[in-house]
Amino acid sequence: MSEQYEYVPHRLLRKRVRDIASGTEGELMAVINENVSGSVACERWMELAYIRGPSGREFTTAVDNVEPVAGR
């Protein structure tokens, strides 16, 4: 099995973003390509965005769900 994750550069890192799936806004802290399969036989990799929300807690969403907050 290869590494469990790797950091991915993203143009919106440290910028204010919105998760279009939940509507929650926050700061994009990292984008990580993670093996989310839990299986050695069949790896499944996905790019996850880590967003720090207004509460200070981070949550994840698919990187395709991230959009910049207009006017910031």
All heavy atoms as TSV, in Angstrom:
chain	resi	resn	atom	element	x	y	z
A	1	MET	N	N	0.851	-1.180	0.000
A	1	MET	CA	C	0.000	0.000	0.000
A	1	MET	C	C	0.891	1.237	0.000
A	1	MET	O	O	1.874	1.323	0.718
A	1	MET	CB	C	-0.907	-0.021	1.225
A	1	MET	CG	C	-1.894	1.110	1.272
A	1	MET	SD	S	-2.979	0.873	2.713
A	1	MET	CE	C	-4.430	1.606	2.077
A	2	SER	N	N	0.565	2.207	-0.795
A	2	SER	CA	C	1.345	3.430	-0.861
A	2	SER	C	C	0.967	4.360	0.289
A	2	SER	O	O	0.172	4.021	1.156
A	2	SER	CB	C	1.116	4.104	-2.217
A	2	SER	OG	O	-0.247	4.379	-2.393
A	3	GLU	N	N	1.533	5.558	0.290
A	3	GLU	CA	C	1.234	6.533	1.332
A	3	GLU	C	C	-0.270	6.755	1.458
A	3	GLU	O	O	-1.008	6.634	0.498
A	3	GLU	CB	C	1.918	7.870	1.006
A	3	GLU	CG	C	3.419	7.844	1.130
A	3	GLU	CD	C	3.885	7.631	2.552
A	3	GLU	OE1	O	3.271	8.179	3.487
A	3	GLU	OE2	O	4.874	6.913	2.720
A	4	GLN	N	N	-0.710	7.117	2.658
A	4	GLN	CA	C	-2.127	7.338	2.924
A	4	GLN	C	C	-2.610	8.695	2.416
A	4	GLN	O	O	-3.799	8.889	2.248
A	4	GLN	CB	C	-2.388	7.240	4.426
A	4	GLN	CG	C	-2.203	5.839	4.961
A	4	GLN	CD	C	-3.278	4.891	4.451
A	4	GLN	OE1	O	-4.434	5.243	4.314
A	4	GLN	NE2	N	-2.889	3.678	4.155
A	5	TYR	N	N	-1.699	9.649	2.238
A	5	TYR	CA	C	-2.111	10.982	1.801
A	5	TYR	C	C	-0.929	11.743	1.205
A	5	TYR	O	O	0.225	11.375	1.412
A	5	TYR	CB	C	-2.692	11.777	2.971
A	5	TYR	CG	C	-1.710	12.027	4.080
A	5	TYR	CD1	C	-0.910	13.159	4.076
A	5	TYR	CD2	C	-1.569	11.125	5.123
A	5	TYR	CE1	C	0.011	13.383	5.086
A	5	TYR	CE2	C	-0.666	11.345	6.138
A	5	TYR	CZ	C	0.135	12.485	6.110
A	5	TYR	OH	O	1.038	12.691	7.107
A	6	GLU	N	N	-1.237	12.811	0.463
A	6	GLU	CA	C	-0.228	13.745	-0.016
A	6	GLU	C	C	-0.875	15.116	-0.178
A	6	GLU	O	O	-2.030	15.234	-0.592
A	6	GLU	CB	C	0.393	13.287	-1.334
A	6	GLU	CG	C	-0.555	13.255	-2.507
A	6	GLU	CD	C	0.096	12.773	-3.802
A	6	GLU	OE1	O	1.323	12.597	-3.861
A	6	GLU	OE2	O	-0.649	12.582	-4.760
A	7	TYR	N	N	-0.135	16.158	0.205
A	7	TYR	CA	C	-0.630	17.527	0.077
A	7	TYR	C	C	-0.625	17.943	-1.381
A	7	TYR	O	O	0.255	17.553	-2.145
A	7	TYR	CB	C	0.230	18.481	0.894
A	7	TYR	CG	C	-0.003	18.350	2.374
A	7	TYR	CD1	C	0.736	17.457	3.141
A	7	TYR	CD2	C	-0.981	19.100	3.005
A	7	TYR	CE1	C	0.510	17.318	4.489
A	7	TYR	CE2	C	-1.221	18.966	4.365
A	7	TYR	CZ	C	-0.467	18.085	5.096
A	7	TYR	OH	O	-0.709	17.941	6.444
A	8	VAL	N	N	-1.637	18.726	-1.768
A	8	VAL	CA	C	-1.803	19.176	-3.147
A	8	VAL	C	C	-1.850	20.709	-3.145
A	8	VAL	O	O	-2.596	21.301	-2.351
A	8	VAL	CB	C	-3.126	18.624	-3.741
A	8	VAL	CG1	C	-3.354	19.120	-5.140
A	8	VAL	CG2	C	-3.140	17.103	-3.691
A	9	PRO	N	N	-1.072	21.379	-4.013
A	9	PRO	CA	C	-1.169	22.835	-4.088
A	9	PRO	C	C	-2.538	23.258	-4.615
A	9	PRO	O	O	-3.153	22.541	-5.422
A	9	PRO	CB	C	-0.061	23.247	-5.064
A	9	PRO	CG	C	0.478	21.996	-5.652
A	9	PRO	CD	C	-0.105	20.823	-4.926
A	10	HIS	N	N	-3.033	24.403	-4.141
A	10	HIS	CA	C	-4.329	24.895	-4.594
A	10	HIS	C	C	-4.309	26.418	-4.569
A	10	HIS	O	O	-3.785	27.016	-3.634
A	10	HIS	CB	C	-5.446	24.361	-3.687
A	10	HIS	CG	C	-6.811	24.515	-4.255
A	10	HIS	ND1	N	-7.508	25.703	-4.188
A	10	HIS	CD2	C	-7.601	23.638	-4.915
A	10	HIS	CE1	C	-8.683	25.546	-4.779
A	10	HIS	NE2	N	-8.761	24.294	-5.228
A	11	ARG	N	N	-4.899	27.047	-5.554
A	11	ARG	CA	C	-4.860	28.514	-5.681
A	11	ARG	C	C	-5.616	29.239	-4.568
A	11	ARG	O	O	-5.394	30.414	-4.333
A	11	ARG	CB	C	-5.392	28.950	-7.049
A	11	ARG	CG	C	-6.872	28.687	-7.235
A	11	ARG	CD	C	-7.366	29.080	-8.626
A	11	ARG	NE	N	-8.758	28.795	-8.785
A	11	ARG	CZ	C	-9.745	29.613	-8.430
A	11	ARG	NH1	N	-9.470	30.783	-7.916
A	11	ARG	NH2	N	-10.998	29.261	-8.603
A	12	LEU	N	N	-6.507	28.552	-3.868
A	12	LEU	CA	C	-7.307	29.197	-2.831
A	12	LEU	C	C	-6.818	28.921	-1.397
A	12	LEU	O	O	-7.491	29.297	-0.443
A	12	LEU	CB	C	-8.780	28.770	-2.963
A	12	LEU	CG	C	-9.470	29.207	-4.251
A	12	LEU	CD1	C	-10.872	28.623	-4.334
A	12	LEU	CD2	C	-9.515	30.725	-4.343
A	13	LEU	N	N	-5.647	28.305	-1.259
A	13	LEU	CA	C	-5.121	28.045	0.078
A	13	LEU	C	C	-5.004	29.343	0.861
A	13	LEU	O	O	-4.571	30.362	0.333
A	13	LEU	CB	C	-3.750	27.374	0.003
A	13	LEU	CG	C	-3.753	25.888	-0.294
A	13	LEU	CD1	C	-2.332	25.383	-0.459
A	13	LEU	CD2	C	-4.474	25.107	0.781
A	14	ARG	N	N	-5.436	29.301	2.128
A	14	ARG	CA	C	-5.423	30.443	3.047
A	14	ARG	C	C	-6.355	31.573	2.627
A	14	ARG	O	O	-6.266	32.679	3.114
A	14	ARG	CB	C	-4.006	30.996	3.239
A	14	ARG	CG	C	-3.039	29.977	3.764
A	14	ARG	CD	C	-3.527	29.399	5.029
A	14	ARG	NE	N	-2.502	29.388	6.051
A	14	ARG	CZ	C	-2.727	29.022	7.269
A	14	ARG	NH1	N	-3.910	28.632	7.642
A	14	ARG	NH2	N	-1.773	29.008	8.155
A	15	LYS	N	N	-7.292	31.290	1.723
A	15	LYS	CA	C	-8.295	32.264	1.282
A	15	LYS	C	C	-9.653	31.882	1.860
A	15	LYS	O	O	-9.896	30.752	2.244
A	15	LYS	CB	C	-8.397	32.283	-0.251
A	15	LYS	CG	C	-7.107	32.518	-0.971
A	15	LYS	CD	C	-6.795	33.966	-1.038
A	15	LYS	CE	C	-5.673	34.164	-2.029
A	15	LYS	NZ	N	-4.625	34.984	-1.666
A	16	ARG	N	N	-10.557	32.847	1.852
A	16	ARG	CA	C	-11.935	32.624	2.309
A	16	ARG	C	C	-12.686	31.890	1.206
A	16	ARG	O	O	-12.693	32.321	0.043
A	16	ARG	CB	C	-12.586	33.971	2.597
A	16	ARG	CG	C	-13.897	33.858	3.268
A	16	ARG	CD	C	-13.730	34.135	4.748
A	16	ARG	NE	N	-15.044	34.099	5.383
A	16	ARG	CZ	C	-15.249	33.446	6.488
A	16	ARG	NH1	N	-14.269	32.822	7.080
A	16	ARG	NH2	N	-16.441	33.427	7.021
A	17	VAL	N	N	-13.309	30.767	1.553
A	17	VAL	CA	C	-14.015	29.932	0.584
A	17	VAL	C	C	-15.372	29.520	1.135
A	17	VAL	O	O	-15.656	29.677	2.317
A	17	VAL	CB	C	-13.197	28.669	0.213
A	17	VAL	CG1	C	-11.902	29.028	-0.474
A	17	VAL	CG2	C	-12.949	27.795	1.427
A	18	ARG	N	N	-16.178	28.954	0.252
A	18	ARG	CA	C	-17.491	28.412	0.625
A	18	ARG	C	C	-17.558	26.971	0.139
A	18	ARG	O	O	-17.169	26.648	-0.984
A	18	ARG	CB	C	-18.602	29.222	-0.029
A	18	ARG	CG	C	-20.015	28.670	0.240
A	18	ARG	CD	C	-21.104	29.471	-0.451
A	18	ARG	NE	N	-21.103	30.851	0.006
A	18	ARG	CZ	C	-20.740	31.907	-0.738
A	18	ARG	NH1	N	-20.357	31.745	-1.977
A	18	ARG	NH2	N	-20.776	33.123	-0.251
A	19	ASP	N	N	-18.089	26.121	1.002
A	19	ASP	CA	C	-18.389	24.735	0.623
A	19	ASP	C	C	-19.782	24.758	0.011
A	19	ASP	O	O	-20.764	25.011	0.718
A	19	ASP	CB	C	-18.334	23.840	1.858
A	19	ASP	CG	C	-18.890	22.448	1.604
A	19	ASP	OD1	O	-18.870	21.997	0.443
A	19	ASP	OD2	O	-19.345	21.817	2.563
A	20	ILE	N	N	-19.891	24.519	-1.286
A	20	ILE	CA	C	-21.202	24.633	-1.938
A	20	ILE	C	C	-22.170	23.541	-1.482
A	20	ILE	O	O	-23.376	23.715	-1.558
A	20	ILE	CB	C	-21.096	24.664	-3.481
A	20	ILE	CG1	C	-20.437	23.408	-4.025
A	20	ILE	CG2	C	-20.358	25.900	-3.930
A	20	ILE	CD1	C	-20.443	23.314	-5.533
A	21	ALA	N	N	-21.649	22.430	-0.954
A	21	ALA	CA	C	-22.527	21.357	-0.483
A	21	ALA	C	C	-23.288	21.757	0.782
A	21	ALA	O	O	-24.466	21.451	0.932
A	21	ALA	CB	C	-21.720	20.092	-0.226
A	22	SER	N	N	-22.611	22.463	1.695
A	22	SER	CA	C	-23.244	22.829	2.965
A	22	SER	C	C	-23.550	24.319	3.078
A	22	SER	O	O	-24.308	24.724	3.950
A	22	SER	CB	C	-22.335	22.431	4.141
A	22	SER	OG	O	-21.171	23.247	4.150
A	23	GLY	N	N	-22.910	25.135	2.220
A	23	GLY	CA	C	-23.073	26.582	2.302
A	23	GLY	C	C	-22.192	27.227	3.363
A	23	GLY	O	O	-22.217	28.434	3.548
A	24	THR	N	N	-21.385	26.442	4.060
A	24	THR	CA	C	-20.532	26.957	5.123
A	24	THR	C	C	-19.305	27.647	4.539
A	24	THR	O	O	-18.683	27.149	3.605
A	24	THR	CB	C	-20.080	25.812	6.047
A	24	THR	OG1	O	-21.230	25.116	6.524
A	24	THR	CG2	C	-19.274	26.324	7.221
A	25	GLU	N	N	-18.965	28.803	5.117
A	25	GLU	CA	C	-17.781	29.540	4.710
A	25	GLU	C	C	-16.670	29.356	5.721
A	25	GLU	O	O	-16.930	29.098	6.901
A	25	GLU	CB	C	-18.096	31.030	4.570
A	25	GLU	CG	C	-19.046	31.347	3.450
A	25	GLU	CD	C	-19.276	32.837	3.284
A	25	GLU	OE1	O	-18.548	33.651	3.894
A	25	GLU	OE2	O	-20.195	33.201	2.529
A	26	GLY	N	N	-15.434	29.494	5.243
A	26	GLY	CA	C	-14.280	29.393	6.120
A	26	GLY	C	C	-13.009	29.610	5.336
A	26	GLY	O	O	-13.042	30.024	4.178
A	27	GLU	N	N	-11.882	29.298	5.963
A	27	GLU	CA	C	-10.573	29.453	5.331
A	27	GLU	C	C	-10.072	28.094	4.873
A	27	GLU	O	O	-10.066	27.132	5.654
A	27	GLU	CB	C	-9.584	30.066	6.328
A	27	GLU	CG	C	-8.231	30.312	5.740
A	27	GLU	CD	C	-7.263	30.943	6.739
A	27	GLU	OE1	O	-7.710	31.339	7.840
A	27	GLU	OE2	O	-6.074	31.006	6.426
A	28	LEU	N	N	-9.645	28.016	3.611
A	28	LEU	CA	C	-9.106	26.767	3.083
A	28	LEU	C	C	-7.712	26.550	3.664
A	28	LEU	O	O	-6.788	27.320	3.407
A	28	LEU	CB	C	-9.046	26.803	1.549
A	28	LEU	CG	C	-8.523	25.548	0.872
A	28	LEU	CD1	C	-9.401	24.341	1.184
A	28	LEU	CD2	C	-8.417	25.754	-0.632
A	29	MET	N	N	-7.584	25.524	4.479
A	29	MET	CA	C	-6.332	25.257	5.182
A	29	MET	C	C	-5.417	24.302	4.420
A	29	MET	O	O	-4.206	24.417	4.494
A	29	MET	CB	C	-6.628	24.675	6.568
A	29	MET	CG	C	-7.509	25.562	7.423
A	29	MET	SD	S	-6.915	27.260	7.592
A	29	MET	CE	C	-5.447	27.009	8.571
A	30	ALA	N	N	-5.992	23.339	3.712
A	30	ALA	CA	C	-5.184	22.354	2.983
A	30	ALA	C	C	-6.057	21.614	1.983
A	30	ALA	O	O	-7.267	21.520	2.153
A	30	ALA	CB	C	-4.556	21.353	3.947
A	31	VAL	N	N	-5.406	21.104	0.945
A	31	VAL	CA	C	-6.025	20.148	0.032
A	31	VAL	C	C	-5.123	18.921	0.066
A	31	VAL	O	O	-3.914	19.019	-0.134
A	31	VAL	CB	C	-6.153	20.706	-1.402
A	31	VAL	CG1	C	-6.666	19.631	-2.349
A	31	VAL	CG2	C	-7.068	21.929	-1.426
A	32	ILE	N	N	-5.725	17.789	0.356
A	32	ILE	CA	C	-4.953	16.567	0.529
A	32	ILE	C	C	-5.559	15.454	-0.316
A	32	ILE	O	O	-6.769	15.234	-0.295
A	32	ILE	CB	C	-4.918	16.147	2.014
A	32	ILE	CG1	C	-4.276	17.266	2.836
A	32	ILE	CG2	C	-4.190	14.829	2.197
A	32	ILE	CD1	C	-4.222	17.005	4.313
A	33	ASN	N	N	-4.709	14.785	-1.067
A	33	ASN	CA	C	-5.110	13.609	-1.831
A	33	ASN	C	C	-5.010	12.429	-0.880
A	33	ASN	O	O	-3.910	12.045	-0.474
A	33	ASN	CB	C	-4.191	13.435	-3.040
A	33	ASN	CG	C	-4.701	12.412	-4.006
A	33	ASN	OD1	O	-5.891	12.169	-4.110
A	33	ASN	ND2	N	-3.787	11.802	-4.746
A	34	GLU	N	N	-6.159	11.885	-0.472
A	34	GLU	CA	C	-6.193	10.849	0.560
A	34	GLU	C	C	-6.708	9.530	0.013
A	34	GLU	O	O	-7.623	9.500	-0.803
A	34	GLU	CB	C	-7.114	11.263	1.713
A	34	GLU	CG	C	-6.572	12.373	2.554
A	34	GLU	CD	C	-7.379	12.590	3.810
A	34	GLU	OE1	O	-7.806	11.605	4.448
A	34	GLU	OE2	O	-7.579	13.768	4.153
A	35	ASN	N	N	-6.141	8.463	0.534
A	35	ASN	CA	C	-6.647	7.126	0.248
A	35	ASN	C	C	-7.815	6.900	1.196
A	35	ASN	O	O	-7.633	6.730	2.393
A	35	ASN	CB	C	-5.551	6.089	0.461
A	35	ASN	CG	C	-6.018	4.691	0.183
A	35	ASN	OD1	O	-7.177	4.455	-0.175
A	35	ASN	ND2	N	-5.134	3.737	0.351
A	36	VAL	N	N	-9.015	6.927	0.673
A	36	VAL	CA	C	-10.223	6.814	1.498
A	36	VAL	C	C	-10.855	5.425	1.443
A	36	VAL	O	O	-11.942	5.213	1.964
A	36	VAL	CB	C	-11.268	7.890	1.100
A	36	VAL	CG1	C	-10.739	9.279	1.378
A	36	VAL	CG2	C	-11.689	7.747	-0.352
A	37	SER	N	N	-10.161	4.467	0.850
A	37	SER	CA	C	-10.752	3.148	0.632
A	37	SER	C	C	-10.820	2.294	1.890
A	37	SER	O	O	-11.774	1.554	2.077
A	37	SER	CB	C	-9.970	2.389	-0.439
A	37	SER	OG	O	-8.674	2.089	0.027
A	38	GLY	N	N	-9.787	2.343	2.709
A	38	GLY	CA	C	-9.747	1.460	3.865
A	38	GLY	C	C	-9.423	0.024	3.496
A	38	GLY	O	O	-9.520	-0.880	4.318
A	39	SER	N	N	-9.057	-0.209	2.246
A	39	SER	CA	C	-8.768	-1.555	1.764
A	39	SER	C	C	-7.395	-1.586	1.099
A	39	SER	O	O	-7.060	-0.702	0.324
A	39	SER	CB	C	-9.825	-1.985	0.744
A	39	SER	OG	O	-9.424	-3.153	0.070
A	40	VAL	N	N	-6.625	-2.617	1.390
A	40	VAL	CA	C	-5.318	-2.779	0.758
A	40	VAL	C	C	-5.482	-3.237	-0.690
A	40	VAL	O	O	-4.721	-2.852	-1.571
A	40	VAL	CB	C	-4.474	-3.808	1.555
A	40	VAL	CG1	C	-3.151	-4.079	0.867
A	40	VAL	CG2	C	-4.264	-3.313	2.969
A	41	ALA	N	N	-6.495	-4.017	-0.952
A	41	ALA	CA	C	-6.691	-4.608	-2.275
A	41	ALA	C	C	-7.153	-3.598	-3.327
A	41	ALA	O	O	-6.792	-3.704	-4.488
A	41	ALA	CB	C	-7.702	-5.736	-2.193
A	42	CYS	N	N	-7.935	-2.622	-2.916
A	42	CYS	CA	C	-8.509	-1.679	-3.884
A	42	CYS	C	C	-8.433	-0.259	-3.329
A	42	CYS	O	O	-9.294	0.164	-2.570
A	42	CYS	CB	C	-9.961	-2.055	-4.165
A	42	CYS	SG	S	-10.743	-0.991	-5.375
A	43	GLU	N	N	-7.374	0.462	-3.719
A	43	GLU	CA	C	-7.211	1.828	-3.234
A	43	GLU	C	C	-8.166	2.771	-3.952
A	43	GLU	O	O	-8.426	2.631	-5.141
A	43	GLU	CB	C	-5.776	2.309	-3.445
A	43	GLU	CG	C	-4.776	1.582	-2.584
A	43	GLU	CD	C	-3.373	2.134	-2.733
A	43	GLU	OE1	O	-3.155	3.028	-3.572
A	43	GLU	OE2	O	-2.489	1.669	-2.008
A	44	ARG	N	N	-8.686	3.733	-3.208
A	44	ARG	CA	C	-9.550	4.777	-3.777
A	44	ARG	C	C	-9.048	6.111	-3.251
A	44	ARG	O	O	-9.112	6.386	-2.058
A	44	ARG	CB	C	-11.001	4.566	-3.370
A	44	ARG	CG	C	-11.927	5.605	-3.977
A	44	ARG	CD	C	-13.386	5.217	-3.759
A	44	ARG	NE	N	-14.243	6.270	-4.250
A	44	ARG	CZ	C	-14.795	7.212	-3.495
A	44	ARG	NH1	N	-14.584	7.223	-2.193
A	44	ARG	NH2	N	-15.553	8.140	-4.020
A	45	TRP	N	N	-8.525	6.948	-4.144
A	45	TRP	CA	C	-7.949	8.235	-3.782
A	45	TRP	C	C	-8.926	9.352	-4.109
A	45	TRP	O	O	-9.619	9.307	-5.119
A	45	TRP	CB	C	-6.637	8.449	-4.527
A	45	TRP	CG	C	-5.563	7.529	-4.038
A	45	TRP	CD1	C	-5.369	6.226	-4.400
A	45	TRP	CD2	C	-4.565	7.825	-3.077
A	45	TRP	NE1	N	-4.311	5.695	-3.716
A	45	TRP	CE2	C	-3.783	6.662	-2.903
A	45	TRP	CE3	C	-4.242	8.956	-2.343
A	45	TRP	CZ2	C	-2.717	6.614	-2.029
A	45	TRP	CZ3	C	-3.163	8.909	-1.480
A	45	TRP	CH2	C	-2.417	7.742	-1.320
A	46	MET	N	N	-8.954	10.348	-3.233
A	46	MET	CA	C	-9.870	11.473	-3.406
A	46	MET	C	C	-9.200	12.743	-2.883
A	46	MET	O	O	-8.536	12.707	-1.847
A	46	MET	CB	C	-11.147	11.211	-2.620
A	46	MET	CG	C	-12.183	12.252	-2.733
A	46	MET	SD	S	-13.669	11.691	-1.851
A	46	MET	CE	C	-14.708	13.083	-2.139
A	47	GLU	N	N	-9.365	13.860	-3.610
A	47	GLU	CA	C	-8.844	15.134	-3.136
A	47	GLU	C	C	-9.865	15.762	-2.197
A	47	GLU	O	O	-10.985	16.053	-2.597
A	47	GLU	CB	C	-8.531	16.072	-4.302
A	47	GLU	CG	C	-7.285	15.683	-5.035
A	47	GLU	CD	C	-6.829	16.713	-6.044
A	47	GLU	OE1	O	-7.482	17.767	-6.201
A	47	GLU	OE2	O	-5.798	16.461	-6.684
A	48	LEU	N	N	-9.460	15.933	-0.936
A	48	LEU	CA	C	-10.322	16.524	0.074
A	48	LEU	C	C	-9.805	17.902	0.460
A	48	LEU	O	O	-8.604	18.094	0.635
A	48	LEU	CB	C	-10.370	15.648	1.326
A	48	LEU	CG	C	-11.014	14.285	1.171
A	48	LEU	CD1	C	-10.885	13.495	2.476
A	48	LEU	CD2	C	-12.470	14.416	0.779
A	49	ALA	N	N	-10.726	18.851	0.593
A	49	ALA	CA	C	-10.397	20.194	1.055
A	49	ALA	C	C	-10.674	20.257	2.548
A	49	ALA	O	O	-11.732	19.819	3.009
A	49	ALA	CB	C	-11.246	21.218	0.315
A	50	TYR	N	N	-9.733	20.786	3.295
A	50	TYR	CA	C	-9.891	21.012	4.726
A	50	TYR	C	C	-10.166	22.493	4.938
A	50	TYR	O	O	-9.327	23.338	4.616
A	50	TYR	CB	C	-8.626	20.604	5.489
A	50	TYR	CG	C	-8.509	19.105	5.647
A	50	TYR	CD1	C	-8.146	18.296	4.583
A	50	TYR	CD2	C	-8.777	18.511	6.864
A	50	TYR	CE1	C	-8.045	16.919	4.726
A	50	TYR	CE2	C	-8.679	17.132	7.021
A	50	TYR	CZ	C	-8.312	16.345	5.946
A	50	TYR	OH	O	-8.218	14.991	6.090
A	51	ILE	N	N	-11.357	22.806	5.438
A	51	ILE	CA	C	-11.795	24.181	5.625
A	51	ILE	C	C	-11.996	24.431	7.115
A	51	ILE	O	O	-12.648	23.644	7.803
A	51	ILE	CB	C	-13.115	24.448	4.867
A	51	ILE	CG1	C	-12.916	24.202	3.372
A	51	ILE	CG2	C	-13.620	25.862	5.135
A	51	ILE	CD1	C	-14.192	24.234	2.557
A	52	ARG	N	N	-11.424	25.532	7.603
A	52	ARG	CA	C	-11.636	25.926	9.005
A	52	ARG	C	C	-12.839	26.852	9.043
A	52	ARG	O	O	-12.816	27.955	8.510
A	52	ARG	CB	C	-10.412	26.629	9.564
A	52	ARG	CG	C	-10.593	26.994	11.046
A	52	ARG	CD	C	-9.320	27.481	11.673
A	52	ARG	NE	N	-8.375	26.358	11.732
A	52	ARG	CZ	C	-7.058	26.517	11.770
A	52	ARG	NH1	N	-6.536	27.724	11.753
A	52	ARG	NH2	N	-6.270	25.469	11.821
A	53	GLY	N	N	-13.912	26.382	9.657
A	53	GLY	CA	C	-15.167	27.117	9.729
A	53	GLY	C	C	-15.161	28.196	10.799
A	53	GLY	O	O	-14.168	28.384	11.502
A	54	PRO	N	N	-16.285	28.917	10.928
A	54	PRO	CA	C	-16.390	30.016	11.896
A	54	PRO	C	C	-16.171	29.587	13.348
A	54	PRO	O	O	-15.724	30.381	14.171
A	54	PRO	CB	C	-17.816	30.532	11.712
A	54	PRO	CG	C	-18.381	29.856	10.533
A	54	PRO	CD	C	-17.488	28.728	10.153
A	55	SER	N	N	-16.446	28.336	13.662
A	55	SER	CA	C	-16.264	27.847	15.037
A	55	SER	C	C	-14.803	27.562	15.364
A	55	SER	O	O	-14.459	27.336	16.513
A	55	SER	CB	C	-17.067	26.560	15.235
A	55	SER	OG	O	-16.484	25.508	14.467
A	56	GLY	N	N	-13.949	27.548	14.325
A	56	GLY	CA	C	-12.546	27.206	14.522
A	56	GLY	C	C	-12.249	25.745	14.253
A	56	GLY	O	O	-11.100	25.346	14.174
A	57	ARG	N	N	-13.304	24.949	14.090
A	57	ARG	CA	C	-13.125	23.525	13.784
A	57	ARG	C	C	-13.025	23.344	12.285
A	57	ARG	O	O	-13.695	24.028	11.514
A	57	ARG	CB	C	-14.294	22.715	14.317
A	57	ARG	CG	C	-14.375	22.811	15.847
A	57	ARG	CD	C	-15.401	21.908	16.377
A	57	ARG	NE	N	-14.808	20.562	16.393
A	57	ARG	CZ	C	-15.427	19.507	16.860
A	57	ARG	NH1	N	-16.661	19.606	17.311
A	57	ARG	NH2	N	-14.846	18.335	16.867
A	58	GLU	N	N	-12.213	22.390	11.874
A	58	GLU	CA	C	-12.053	22.104	10.455
A	58	GLU	C	C	-12.996	20.988	10.034
A	58	GLU	O	O	-13.303	20.090	10.807
A	58	GLU	CB	C	-10.609	21.717	10.144
A	58	GLU	CG	C	-9.665	22.888	10.271
A	58	GLU	CD	C	-8.238	22.564	9.861
A	58	GLU	OE1	O	-7.987	21.493	9.274
A	58	GLU	OE2	O	-7.365	23.393	10.156
A	59	PHE	N	N	-13.436	21.082	8.794
A	59	PHE	CA	C	-14.254	20.028	8.204
A	59	PHE	C	C	-13.724	19.762	6.806
A	59	PHE	O	O	-12.969	20.556	6.251
A	59	PHE	CB	C	-15.739	20.415	8.192
A	59	PHE	CG	C	-16.075	21.600	7.327
A	59	PHE	CD1	C	-16.500	21.431	6.019
A	59	PHE	CD2	C	-15.963	22.894	7.826
A	59	PHE	CE1	C	-16.811	22.517	5.222
A	59	PHE	CE2	C	-16.280	23.992	7.045
A	59	PHE	CZ	C	-16.707	23.801	5.736
A	60	THR	N	N	-14.119	18.635	6.252
A	60	THR	CA	C	-13.669	18.271	4.905
A	60	THR	C	C	-14.831	18.266	3.942
A	60	THR	O	O	-15.993	18.053	4.320
A	60	THR	CB	C	-13.008	16.878	4.889
A	60	THR	OG1	O	-13.946	15.913	5.328
A	60	THR	CG2	C	-11.761	16.845	5.744
A	61	THR	N	N	-14.482	18.482	2.686
A	61	THR	CA	C	-15.425	18.384	1.588
A	61	THR	C	C	-14.631	18.045	0.339
A	61	THR	O	O	-13.401	18.200	0.315
A	61	THR	CB	C	-16.219	19.700	1.404
A	61	THR	OG1	O	-17.282	19.487	0.461
A	61	THR	CG2	C	-15.344	20.843	0.912
A	62	ALA	N	N	-15.302	17.581	-0.683
A	62	ALA	CA	C	-14.625	17.324	-1.950
A	62	ALA	C	C	-14.075	18.644	-2.484
A	62	ALA	O	O	-14.727	19.686	-2.383
A	62	ALA	CB	C	-15.595	16.718	-2.958
A	63	VAL	N	N	-12.885	18.609	-3.034
A	63	VAL	CA	C	-12.253	19.841	-3.518
A	63	VAL	C	C	-13.102	20.510	-4.602
A	63	VAL	O	O	-13.084	21.745	-4.726
A	63	VAL	CB	C	-10.803	19.570	-3.979
A	63	VAL	CG1	C	-10.761	18.874	-5.327
A	63	VAL	CG2	C	-9.996	20.850	-4.005
A	64	ASP	N	N	-13.895	19.748	-5.341
A	64	ASP	CA	C	-14.773	20.327	-6.369
A	64	ASP	C	C	-15.916	21.140	-5.767
A	64	ASP	O	O	-16.578	21.895	-6.484
A	64	ASP	CB	C	-15.341	19.238	-7.278
A	64	ASP	CG	C	-14.272	18.604	-8.162
A	64	ASP	OD1	O	-13.222	19.240	-8.379
A	64	ASP	OD2	O	-14.495	17.477	-8.633
A	65	ASN	N	N	-16.166	21.002	-4.470
A	65	ASN	CA	C	-17.225	21.759	-3.798
A	65	ASN	C	C	-16.756	23.111	-3.272
A	65	ASN	O	O	-17.542	23.836	-2.676
A	65	ASN	CB	C	-17.785	20.965	-2.607
A	65	ASN	CG	C	-18.618	19.793	-3.034
A	65	ASN	OD1	O	-19.052	19.705	-4.168
A	65	ASN	ND2	N	-18.844	18.887	-2.115
A	66	VAL	N	N	-15.490	23.451	-3.471
A	66	VAL	CA	C	-14.932	24.684	-2.929
A	66	VAL	C	C	-14.984	25.797	-3.966
A	66	VAL	O	O	-14.565	25.620	-5.106
A	66	VAL	CB	C	-13.472	24.450	-2.480
A	66	VAL	CG1	C	-12.820	25.739	-2.020
A	66	VAL	CG2	C	-13.418	23.411	-1.376
A	67	GLU	N	N	-15.499	26.954	-3.519
A	67	GLU	CA	C	-15.519	28.130	-4.385
A	67	GLU	C	C	-15.076	29.340	-3.554
A	67	GLU	O	O	-15.289	29.387	-2.345
A	67	GLU	CB	C	-16.898	28.367	-4.977
A	67	GLU	CG	C	-17.970	28.727	-3.972
A	67	GLU	CD	C	-19.340	28.937	-4.604
A	67	GLU	OE1	O	-19.533	28.603	-5.777
A	67	GLU	OE2	O	-20.207	29.454	-3.902
A	68	PRO	N	N	-14.445	30.323	-4.221
A	68	PRO	CA	C	-14.026	31.521	-3.483
A	68	PRO	C	C	-15.253	32.329	-3.042
A	68	PRO	O	O	-16.282	32.302	-3.710
A	68	PRO	CB	C	-13.192	32.294	-4.491
A	68	PRO	CG	C	-13.608	31.795	-5.825
A	68	PRO	CD	C	-14.101	30.388	-5.630
A	69	VAL	N	N	-15.115	33.008	-1.916
A	69	VAL	CA	C	-16.179	33.904	-1.455
A	69	VAL	C	C	-15.990	35.227	-2.188
A	69	VAL	O	O	-14.913	35.819	-2.139
A	69	VAL	CB	C	-16.129	34.090	0.078
A	69	VAL	CG1	C	-17.145	35.112	0.516
A	69	VAL	CG2	C	-16.366	32.765	0.775
A	70	ALA	N	N	-17.010	35.681	-2.889
A	70	ALA	CA	C	-16.944	36.905	-3.691
A	70	ALA	C	C	-16.662	38.105	-2.822
A	70	ALA	O	O	-17.175	38.214	-1.710
A	70	ALA	CB	C	-18.237	37.097	-4.465
A	71	GLY	N	N	-15.840	39.016	-3.360
A	71	GLY	CA	C	-15.581	40.282	-2.684
A	71	GLY	C	C	-14.585	40.201	-1.555
A	71	GLY	O	O	-14.470	41.121	-0.767
A	72	ARG	N	N	-13.835	39.113	-1.482
A	72	ARG	CA	C	-12.835	38.992	-0.396
A	72	ARG	C	C	-11.499	38.682	-0.956
A	72	ARG	O	O	-11.268	38.030	-1.835
A	72	ARG	CB	C	-13.244	37.903	0.583
A	72	ARG	CG	C	-14.612	38.194	1.125
A	72	ARG	CD	C	-14.766	37.691	2.476
A	72	ARG	NE	N	-16.126	38.020	2.868
A	72	ARG	CZ	C	-16.623	37.758	4.014
A	72	ARG	NH1	N	-15.894	37.199	4.925
A	72	ARG	NH2	N	-17.844	38.049	4.322
